[in-house]
């Protein structure tokens, strides 16, 4: 009897228009680091160091240097929506 291979589903990533605009306004080196961190969320939407935001059922934040990526996870749809990309002093 053959065993089935199980594969982990990748999460899709979408940006709110405001988050995409925030990302475009950052310095290039920061954009590259943030994009890399967001891309890693496809495989592991809750990486080490992630924080769940209080008062929100699906909202998390991950640290990328001095910047924070705030995003929502919808496990049933395998979807991540990036809500904010801001400097840590401005994010909350």
Secondary structure, DSSP 8 states (H G I E B T S, - for coil): -----------EEEE-HHHHHHHHTS-HHHHHHHHHHHHHTTT-TT-TT-EE-TT-SSEEEEEETTEEEEEEEEGGGTEEEEEEEEETTT--
